Amino acid sequence: MRLSTRQAAERVGVSRNTLLRWFREGRVQDVRRDRNGWRFFAQEDVARIKDYAERQSPPPAHPGGGAGQNPMVAG
């Protein structure tokens, strides 16, 4: 299956601009291009980039700050 940059970005969970910036900055290895110079993504490319994206993002915060107390509420 061949995906466009937009489709790959959606599957990775980032914007198209973020994905293109990662390529420009050398954060992730670029993908193959067709004869017109357009990038196309295989499933393996998406998986590789998604692994990178997951390492860049902190885990989601748990409600309540994780300690069972809300620091915004006096108690």
N, C-alpha and C positions, 0 to 999 in steps of 0.2 A: 504494500500500500504506500502510495506517495502522498505526502501531506504538504500543504503550503506553509509558509512562515506563520501566517495567522492561525492556521489550524494547529500547528505544532505548539505555538505559544499558548493557545487555549488548553491543550492537553497537559502542558507543563504547569500551567497555573500562573503565568506571568503575561505581561503585555507584550505585544509585538515589538514595541520600541525597546523594552528591556532585553528581549532575546537578541535583537540586532546589536544592541550595545555590548552585550557579552561577547558576541563574535568580534566586534571591532576592537575591544580591549583585550582579546585573547584569553578570556576567562574560560571559554569552552571552545573546543575544536570545531571549526566550520564544517559544514556538510557539503554534500555533492551539489553540483549545479547542472541544469539541463543545457542544451545547446544555445539557449537564449540568455544564459547567465543567471537564471532564476534558481534560488535554492529549492531543493526538495528534500523532504525528511522521510526516512524509513522509521519503522517502529523502534529499531535499535538506537537511532539518533535521539528520538524523543525520550527513551528510557535513560540514556546517558545524561541528557540535559536535565531531566527531572531529578536524577540523583544529585546533580550539582545544585539545583535550586533548593532541594530539601536540606542540603548541608549549609546553605546560606541563610536560611530562615530559622529564627529561634522557634522552639515549640510553642504552641498556643498557650496563653496564660489561662490558668484555671480561675473560675469565679471565686472571689473572696481572697485573692492574693496567695492562695495555696497554704496559708497557715491557719485557715479557719476563722480569721478575723478580718474585718474590713477596716483599713487604716483611716478611712474617711469618717467613720462613725465613732463618736466618743462612747466609751463604755465603761 
